[in-house]
């Protein structure tokens, strides 16, 4: 449910009432199915543990894959996204002036989807939210990404 969020606020009574007033005028409340899903998740903490383990495992694979082809990737502290600096270009070939240039190269030439983040530097975002049914599928997908990225020599 990426993008669907549920939360609560605790604090000074007047501040919370002010927040409630703003929320009443901004939206009409969470969709009932999200509320029920939130209740179920709170009643079953093992779901959260399993999801955290899955994304930690996938991110570790992604970090290893990217580092093996020259990126400087590190495990994020609490996300299923991984940001890395975009390379400057390909040895003896194409140059990437921006993260957007690199992101476009990846999608067009390697069929790897990333999100550029030039607002804070030349960074691209990789995601661990890909479709994989089993752990073996995760390894297979990372192996394919490594194969594609290894087909050129990036300059950083």
C-alpha positions in Angstrom: 0.0 0.0 0.0 2.8 2.4 -0.9 1.4 5.9 -0.5 -1.5 4.8 1.7 -0.7 5.9 5.2 -2.4 5.7 8.6 -1.2 7.5 11.7 -2.3 9.1 15.0 -1.3 12.2 16.9 -0.6 12.6 20.6 0.2 15.9 22.3 -1.1 19.0 23.9 -4.9 19.0 23.9 -5.2 22.4 22.2 -2.6 21.5 19.5 -4.3 18.1 18.8 -7.7 19.9 18.6 -6.2 22.4 16.2 -4.8 19.5 14.1 -8.2 17.8 14.1 -9.8 21.0 12.9 -7.4 21.3 10.0 -7.9 17.7 9.1 -11.6 18.1 9.1 -11.3 20.8 6.5 -8.6 19.1 4.4 -9.9 15.5 4.1 -12.8 13.4 5.2 -10.9 10.6 7.0 -9.1 7.5 6.0 -10.8 5.0 3.6 -12.5 2.4 5.8 -10.5 -0.5 4.3 -7.2 1.2 5.3 -8.5 1.6 8.8 -9.4 -2.1 9.0 -6.0 -3.0 7.5 -4.3 -0.8 10.1 -6.2 -2.5 12.9 -5.3 -6.0 11.5 -1.7 -5.0 11.2 -1.6 -3.7 14.8 -3.2 -7.0 16.0 -0.7 -9.0 14.0 2.9 -7.6 14.6 4.4 -10.6 12.8 3.2 -9.1 9.5 5.4 -6.0 10.1 8.4 -8.2 11.1 8.1 -10.3 8.0 7.8 -7.2 5.7 10.8 -5.6 7.4 12.8 -8.8 6.9 11.8 -9.0 3.3 12.9 -5.4 2.5 16.1 -5.7 4.5 17.0 -8.8 2.6 16.2 -7.2 -0.8 18.1 -4.0 0.1 21.1 -6.0 1.1 21.0 -7.7 -2.3 20.6 -4.4 -4.0 23.5 -2.8 -2.1 25.8 -5.7 -2.9 24.7 -5.6 -6.6 25.3 -1.9 -7.0 28.6 -1.9 -5.1 29.8 -4.8 -7.3 29.6 -2.6 -10.4 31.2 0.5 -8.8 28.4 2.4 -7.0 28.9 3.5 -3.4 25.7 2.1 -1.9 24.9 1.7 1.8 21.9 0.2 3.6 19.3 2.9 4.3 18.1 3.3 7.9 14.4 2.7 7.4 13.1 2.7 3.8 12.6 0.4 0.9 14.3 3.0 -1.3 18.1 3.2 -1.9 19.7 6.4 -3.2 23.1 6.4 -4.9 25.1 9.0 -6.7 24.8 8.7 -10.5 27.9 7.9 -12.5 29.5 10.7 -14.6 29.3 8.5 -17.7 30.5 5.3 -19.4 34.2 4.7 -20.0 34.9 5.9 -23.5 31.3 6.7 -24.2 28.2 8.5 -23.1 28.3 11.2 -20.4 25.6 11.8 -17.8 25.3 15.5 -16.8 22.4 14.9 -14.5 20.8 12.1 -12.6 17.9 12.5 -15.1 20.3 11.7 -17.9 21.5 8.5 -16.1 18.0 7.5 -15.2 16.9 7.9 -18.8 19.9 5.8 -20.0 19.0 3.0 -17.5 15.3 2.8 -18.6 16.0 3.1 -22.3 19.1 1.0 -22.6 19.0 -1.4 -19.7 15.3 -1.6 -18.9 16.0 -0.6 -15.3 13.6 1.8 -13.7 14.9 4.4 -11.3 13.8 7.9 -10.1 16.3 10.8 -10.6 16.8 13.2 -7.7 18.8 16.1 -9.1 17.3 18.5 -6.5 19.8 17.5 -3.9 22.7 16.4 -6.2 23.1 13.7 -8.9 21.3 10.9 -7.2 19.0 8.1 -8.4 16.6 6.1 -6.4 16.4 2.4 -6.7 13.5 0.5 -5.0 13.2 -2.9 -3.3 9.5 -3.0 -4.0 9.8 -5.2 -7.1 7.6 -8.2 -7.7 9.2 -11.5 -6.5 7.3 -14.5 -5.1 10.2 -16.3 -3.5 13.7 -15.5 -2.2 15.1 -17.3 -5.2 13.2 -14.8 -7.4 14.8 -11.9 -5.5 18.3 -13.4 -6.2 17.4 -14.0 -9.8 16.2 -10.4 -10.3 19.3 -9.0 -8.7 21.5 -11.2 -10.8 19.8 -9.9 -13.9 20.3 -6.3 -12.8 23.9 -7.0 -12.1 24.3 -8.6 -15.5 22.8 -5.5 -17.2 24.8 -3.0 -15.2 28.0 -5.0 -15.7 27.6 -4.7 -19.5 29.3 -1.3 -19.4 32.0 0.3 -17.2 30.6 3.3 -15.4 32.8 6.3 -14.4 32.1 7.8 -11.1 
